Amino acid sequence: MGSYSGWIMHLLFLVLVYLIAVLVVAAGGVYISRQRRSRLSTSSKKVMPAPPGTLTARGGEDEKAASVVTEQAPVDNLASVVSSDVEEREPPKSLSAGLSKTRGVIGAALSRMKLRGGLSEEFWSELEETLILGDIGLEISRDLVSKTRDAFRQTGLNSSVEAIDLLRRQMLADLEGKERSLTLFGEAPNLVLLVGVNGVGKTTTIGKLANYLTSRGSSVILAAGDTFRAAASEQLEQWANAANVEIVKGSSGGDPASVIFDAASRAKAIGADVVIADTAGRLQTSSNLMGELAKIHRVAQKAPGTLSEVLLVVDATTGQNGLSQAKSFSQAAQTTGVVLTKLDGSAKGGIAFAIERELGIPIKFVGTGEKMGDLVPFDPATFVDEICG
Amino acid sequence: MFDGLGNRLDSVLTRIKGKSRLSPADVDEALVEIRAALLEADVALSVTNNFVERIRSVAVGVAASRSLTPGQQIVKAVDAELVRVLGGESLKISYASKPPTIFLLAGLQGAGKTTTAAKLALHFRRNGRSPLLVAADLQRPAAVEQLRTLGERASVPVFSQPTDPVSVAKAGIDEARRVGRDIVIIDTAGRLAIDESLMAEISSISNAVQPNYTFLVIDAMIGQDAVNTAKAFNETLSLDGVIMTKLDGDARGGAALSVKEVVGKPIAFGSTGEKLEDFDTFYPERMASRILGMGDVLTLIEQAERTLDEEVTKKGASRMMEGRFDLDDFLEQLRQVKKMGPLKGIMGMLPGVPKELKDVDIDDKEINRIEAIISSMTIDERRNPKLIDGSRRQRIASGSGVQSHQVTGLLKQFTEMQKVMKQMGIGPASATRRHKAKSNARKGRRNKR
């Protein structure tokens, strides 16, 4: 324990010093510059945004201390981690370095130039832009297109249709070999926990999932684990009624973990197969709420039966923040799958592809509407076709 | 997760720093990075491409100016342009001469309309108005109950009836007139922009009540689809403004730029937390730095100003400048920092903090421990830690309930920190040209004072 807590202390200290330095400098700087300004009897009180890169360079004196902070980081071994991270961010090596530079708008002049393969530079950047528009993310889009391009050259194909087909296969290969059905084979009751940020559709998904499982012969109990949001348990109760399943509720503002534990006990007692548990939406940046989720997860593991699935619900309109969501939620609650909701809109949900590719969390279901039956198992081929437009 | 634009440009431009001026190819490379930063922040592709084209001439100008810090200059230009686009006219609510003033909220499912309605109501109530909330979301199960609960929390009455959305909205206005409420906020069901029947429905709500203000509520985490959504809602409803929600997360919020560009109307409010009070006017400057990944320094400073004691902070600053920052000062500042809330939140707002540091799970209890250790020292010990020998260390450890090696650890850390600060007090240890130039300028200024 000694060396561990020593390390924590070391880190904590670094963080603290950093903070204090910045705060003292930032706040002190404002006061000082204000004083100076009032001495000069200028009325403007507006604080200009800091020039980026330098930490909090406003006023005069604080610049020096700002550089104190900048140069403090190397004291710690974290610095090496940081610098290696920067090195990794080299642009992807595709074609020649010269060409990769001219991608996108930059290469407007060059883009009409026909390549030997027969497809224009413009075609490839349009392909990349199609992926970006699907919210797959810049880096993955670049990588997919560059791989497709390499494969295209090697195979000696020459039509754009074939190129797009290659891209499709490239993407399907990334989605291959994953277990996409719910694994509800543990000692009953099997507990399915739904987690995610606010407003992604957790409660609605639970209603639909309950229907999905009961229509396949499972007996299901719902746990109203969102004790925070106003009327969340009423909302779930209406779904429970519609799906004709039992619901276990706690008091508003009560302990979500114990609601879930109670539901599992109840399921055990009456011999139900599956407990689907709701949790309150939480932003992954809230350490308190993520701590609460970790606790819910621990309790769910100890509850009667088996914690079989932790499903992260992701809204198809979500942009690049989805990756941060997936990372944090996996850390707190070991997510086993993704449910991609609201795929009936104009958003393509490419962020789920990014999540599966980067973090290996398989997409298991997609939500396609507000009705009971609007939840279907994920089908990679349809999904990829949609994204490739 | 993603590098801020500052870091990105620096890493591109340091490679070419040696050159006396930037070549057109260098400018292109910088523009590629700007484009990447915007796309990673979820700014819509078309908006990004237009934006980058507008920045091109600035970048060329910077290249021609032989600046020593081209990266910084370009970032500044990008930032300024972002603020310009995001800002523009701010929305000034003018109340209807014949009350009530009617607000209609629309948006996708899960954007946060119901919560926003209650927050907006509270906002108006606090400004001396008497709002009425109208629950016209009859679609989502328990949406009306949710608004009722939130209305109760905001001490604002909620009107609803189980008819249909258009009738509820109309009846709500009548009710407001009857009981003399001067603001009506209508919450509507979430709908997809491509759902024609639901878009027709909200259009008829709008026609029926003739709102003074129609706001699109949009989630800060939304990706490329933001433009489609904003366009469709604007065409159906002719929006007056936008409210961004969930700004307390770590999404870069590029959608703000996309929506502003498409709708051309101000982003009126921003929602920054789950509490009803977490609702504020929208600040374009902050959004700009956020999109560029430069931290939300202004919010941090505001928070610091609200919670920190000016005298104490000033003292700390001057002690630090003089290189005489001792454990007593440290303790004092530590207590100040604690007042600002959990460390993790503060860290998130700081610019230039390495990602690895931001990800560290900081237990605020550790801070209490550090505080306890220093509190168990005498004033003399805090000023001169060298006094602390074995028996003193034992006393401090038992006084603060820790092991004595933890006391040693803390002292070692502090000495290291002092060393670094002392170095800085005399002059930058490993100054780049840029830093040196700055510090020289500063010395000059200081001599004058």
HADDOCK unambig.tbl for C-alpha pairs under 7 A between the chains (distance, minus, plus):
assign (segid A and resid 10 and name CA) (segid B and resid 413 and name CA) 6.92 0.50 0.50
assign (segid A and resid 12 and name CA) (segid B and resid 362 and name CA) 6.93 0.50 0.50
assign (segid A and resid 13 and name CA) (segid B and resid 413 and name CA) 6.96 0.50 0.50
assign (segid A and resid 20 and name CA) (segid B and resid 333 and name CA) 6.47 0.50 0.50
assign (segid A and resid 20 and name CA) (segid B and resid 337 and name CA) 6.96 0.50 0.50
assign (segid A and resid 24 and name CA) (segid B and resid 313 and name CA) 5.69 0.50 0.50
assign (segid A and resid 24 and name CA) (segid B and resid 316 and name CA) 6.37 0.50 0.50
assign (segid A and resid 24 and name CA) (segid B and resid 317 and name CA) 5.38 0.50 0.50
assign (segid A and resid 25 and name CA) (segid B and resid 317 and name CA) 6.04 0.50 0.50
assign (segid A and resid 26 and name CA) (segid B and resid 301 and name CA) 6.79 0.50 0.50
assign (segid A and resid 27 and name CA) (segid B and resid 301 and name CA) 6.14 0.50 0.50
assign (segid A and resid 27 and name CA) (segid B and resid 304 and name CA) 6.51 0.50 0.50
assign (segid A and resid 27 and name CA) (segid B and resid 305 and name CA) 6.79 0.50 0.50
assign (segid A and resid 28 and name CA) (segid B and resid 313 and name CA) 5.79 0.50 0.50
assign (segid A and resid 28 and name CA) (segid B and resid 314 and name CA) 5.10 0.50 0.50
assign (segid A and resid 28 and name CA) (segid B and resid 317 and name CA) 5.76 0.50 0.50
assign (segid A and resid 49 and name CA) (segid B and resid 298 and name CA) 6.91 0.50 0.50
assign (segid A and resid 51 and name CA) (segid B and resid 76 and name CA) 6.56 0.50 0.50
assign (segid A and resid 52 and name CA) (segid B and resid 6 and name CA) 6.07 0.50 0.50
assign (segid A and resid 52 and name CA) (segid B and resid 72 and name CA) 6.74 0.50 0.50
assign (segid A and resid 52 and name CA) (segid B and resid 75 and name CA) 6.95 0.50 0.50
assign (segid A and resid 52 and name CA) (segid B and resid 294 and name CA) 6.33 0.50 0.50
assign (segid A and resid 53 and name CA) (segid B and resid 6 and name CA) 5.62 0.50 0.50
assign (segid A and resid 53 and name CA) (segid B and resid 352 and name CA) 6.74 0.50 0.50
assign (segid A and resid 55 and name CA) (segid B and resid 351 and name CA) 6.25 0.50 0.50
assign (segid A and resid 55 and name CA) (segid B and resid 352 and name CA) 6.49 0.50 0.50
assign (segid A and resid 60 and name CA) (segid B and resid 442 and name CA) 6.61 0.50 0.50
assign (segid A and resid 64 and name CA) (segid B and resid 439 and name CA) 6.79 0.50 0.50
assign (segid A and resid 68 and name CA) (segid B and resid 421 and name CA) 6.75 0.50 0.50
assign (segid A and resid 68 and name CA) (segid B and resid 424 and name CA) 6.01 0.50 0.50
assign (segid A and resid 82 and name CA) (segid B and resid 354 and name CA) 6.66 0.50 0.50
assign (segid A and resid 101 and name CA) (segid B and resid 29 and name CA) 6.60 0.50 0.50
assign (segid A and resid 105 and name CA) (segid B and resid 49 and name CA) 6.70 0.50 0.50
assign (segid A and resid 106 and name CA) (segid B and resid 28 and name CA) 6.18 0.50 0.50
assign (segid A and resid 133 and name CA) (segid B and resid 45 and name CA) 6.70 0.50 0.50
assign (segid A and resid 133 and name CA) (segid B and resid 224 and name CA) 5.63 0.50 0.50
assign (segid A and resid 134 and name CA) (segid B and resid 224 and name CA) 6.95 0.50 0.50
assign (segid A and resid 135 and name CA) (segid B and resid 223 and name CA) 6.25 0.50 0.50
assign (segid A and resid 135 and name CA) (segid B and resid 224 and name CA) 6.02 0.50 0.50
assign (segid A and resid 137 and name CA) (segid B and resid 40 and name CA) 6.76 0.50 0.50
assign (segid A and resid 138 and name CA) (segid B and resid 36 and name CA) 6.92 0.50 0.50
assign (segid A and resid 138 and name CA) (segid B and resid 39 and name CA) 6.74 0.50 0.50
assign (segid A and resid 138 and name CA) (segid B and resid 40 and name CA) 6.62 0.50 0.50
assign (segid A and resid 199 and name CA) (segid B and resid 110 and name CA) 3.76 0.50 0.50
assign (segid A and resid 199 and name CA) (segid B and resid 111 and name CA) 6.20 0.50 0.50
assign (segid A and resid 199 and name CA) (segid B and resid 112 and name CA) 6.71 0.50 0.50
assign (segid A and resid 200 and name CA) (segid B and resid 110 and name CA) 5.86 0.50 0.50
assign (segid A and resid 201 and name CA) (segid B and resid 110 and name CA) 6.87 0.50 0.50
assign (segid A and resid 230 and name CA) (segid B and resid 146 and name CA) 4.82 0.50 0.50
assign (segid A and resid 230 and name CA) (segid B and resid 149 and name CA) 5.96 0.50 0.50
assign (segid A and resid 230 and name CA) (segid B and resid 150 and name CA) 6.78 0.50 0.50
assign (segid A and resid 231 and name CA) (segid B and resid 142 and name CA) 6.06 0.50 0.50
assign (segid A and resid 231 and name CA) (segid B and resid 145 and name CA) 5.69 0.50 0.50
assign (segid A and resid 231 and name CA) (segid B and resid 146 and name CA) 4.63 0.50 0.50
assign (segid A and resid 234 and name CA) (segid B and resid 142 and name CA) 5.80 0.50 0.50
assign (segid A and resid 235 and name CA) (segid B and resid 141 and name CA) 4.92 0.50 0.50
assign (segid A and resid 235 and name CA) (segid B and resid 142 and name CA) 4.67 0.50 0.50
assign (segid A and resid 238 and name CA) (segid B and resid 141 and name CA) 6.41 0.50 0.50
assign (segid A and resid 283 and name CA) (segid B and resid 249 and name CA) 5.74 0.50 0.50
assign (segid A and resid 284 and name CA) (segid B and resid 249 and name CA) 6.93 0.50 0.50
assign (segid A and resid 285 and name CA) (segid B and resid 249 and name CA) 5.60 0.50 0.50
assign (segid A and resid 285 and name CA) (segid B and resid 250 and name CA) 6.47 0.50 0.50
assign (segid A and resid 317 and name CA) (segid B and resid 222 and name CA) 5.41 0.50 0.50
assign (segid A and resid 317 and name CA) (segid B and resid 223 and name CA) 5.83 0.50 0.50
assign (segid A and resid 317 and name CA) (segid B and resid 225 and name CA) 6.18 0.50 0.50
assign (segid A and resid 318 and name CA) (segid B and resid 221 and name CA) 5.62 0.50 0.50
assign (segid A and resid 318 and name CA) (segid B and resid 222 and name CA) 4.51 0.50 0.50
assign (segid A and resid 318 and name CA) (segid B and resid 223 and name CA) 5.13 0.50 0.50
assign (segid A and resid 319 and name CA) (segid B and resid 42 and name CA) 5.88 0.50 0.50
assign (segid A and resid 319 and name CA) (segid B and resid 221 and name CA) 5.90 0.50 0.50
assign (segid A and resid 319 and name CA) (segid B and resid 222 and name CA) 5.06 0.50 0.50
assign (segid A and resid 319 and name CA) (segid B and resid 223 and name CA) 3.44 0.50 0.50
assign (segid A and resid 319 and name CA) (segid B and resid 224 and name CA) 6.64 0.50 0.50
assign (segid A and resid 320 and name CA) (segid B and resid 40 and name CA) 6.44 0.50 0.50
assign (segid A and resid 320 and name CA) (segid B and resid 42 and name CA) 6.42 0.50 0.50
assign (segid A and resid 320 and name CA) (segid B and resid 223 and name CA) 6.76 0.50 0.50
assign (segid A and resid 321 and name CA) (segid B and resid 221 and name CA) 6.09 0.50 0.50
assign (segid A and resid 321 and name CA) (segid B and resid 251 and name CA) 5.20 0.50 0.50
assign (segid A and resid 324 and name CA) (segid B and resid 1 and name CA) 6.97 0.50 0.50
assign (segid A and resid 345 and name CA) (segid B and resid 192 and name CA) 5.77 0.50 0.50
assign (segid A and resid 345 and name CA) (segid B and resid 194 and name CA) 6.42 0.50 0.50
assign (segid A and resid 346 and name CA) (segid B and resid 194 and name CA) 6.84 0.50 0.50
assign (segid A and resid 346 and name CA) (segid B and resid 225 and name CA) 6.81 0.50 0.50
assign (segid A and resid 347 and name CA) (segid B and resid 225 and name CA) 5.34 0.50 0.50
